[in-house]
Each structure stands twice: as structure tokens, then as C-alpha cells.
Amino acid sequence: LGIARMESGEMKIAPQDFDINETVCTTVFTFEQKIEEKRLEIRGLDQDKLMVSADPDLIHQVVYNLVDNAVKFVNEGGYIEFDYKVEGGFTHVSIKNSGDGIPKEEIPHVFEKFYKSDRSRSLDKNGVGLGLHIVRTIINLHSGDIIVRSVEGEYCEFEFTLPTATPPKPAARKAGAGA
């Protein structure tokens, strides 16, 4: 139902300025047990504030889904790496994990509704193939974009963009205000 509301334009986003790195960090902590079980190295969380203008609840859903996939499909003893870049009014957020990656022929389909790769069918018994479709729909609602890069047997990386928050303008000083 949520997807139908998003796709029909019925769902309205409620953008606020918030720190995307804080959202990523708190989301990663919810996977702490699985991360420890797989002995994963987590990289790139030691960032300064990165303010974006987006709906924090919807973006939490995006980050949760991407981190969940990264933890699910990373190789034991591997890594999950987060990277950020601000460019042209957008903040780029990248989530990369070591492991098998996604076969080249499957990359064009990963955002399709109900699509599950052969590999994810065996590793993810609970998913129905909607997660990445929802992620892309939410990012598109925010005028952002999402791409996937992968090298089979090495890594998989999802990078999405969100509007960067505009810094507040300093309050104008009143004439004659104290010196």
C-alpha cells in the first residue's frame, strides 16, 4: 500500500534538515549483534555532521534497508564501508560491502518490483523483492537518485543522493545593536 501511495503521488514527504551520518550510525548500531557474529569491519562512520533536507522517517527506511542488505550479503570477516560527498547541492551517501557482489547481468533489474536475484533467493528467505524498489521510490520522491556498482567476487555498492540542507542565514543585526 505504501508503494502504491508513493507511486501515485499520494504520499507527501515532510522534509526537515537532519544529519544523515547520525541516521546511518544509529541504524548500524541496530545491527550490532549480526555485525559482531560475522566479525565485520565497519568503516567511514567517523564523519562530521552532514546535513540533508529530506523526510527523516522515509530516509531512515532507505538506510535501514541498504544496511540490512549489506549485512545480509557481506562475506564473513569482510567489511561494510560508508562514504559521503557533497556536490552540486546534493549529498551522496555510499554503502559498500565486500563479498560476492551482484552479477553484471542482474544489476539492471535490482530496483524492479518483486525482483530477487538467484543468490538472494538462497540467502534471504524472508524478502519478497520490494526493498530496493521502495528505496528507489523514496529517493526519487526526494529528487535524488540511486545507483549500484558491483564487481562480482569483490564488492557491491549502493550510492544515493539527497538534497543538501542549506545552512541557515545569519540573523541580520539590528541597527544600533550593542557593540
Secondary structure, 3 states (H helix, E strand, C coil): CHHHHHHCCCCCCCCEEEEHHHHHHHHHHCCHHHHHHCCCEEECCCCCCCEEEECHHHHHHHHHHHHHHHHHHECCCCEEEEEEEEECCEEEEEEEEEECCCCCCCHHHCCCCCCCCHHHHHHCCCCCCCHHHHHHHHHHHCCCCEEEEEECCCEEEEEEEEEECCCCCCCCCCCCCCC
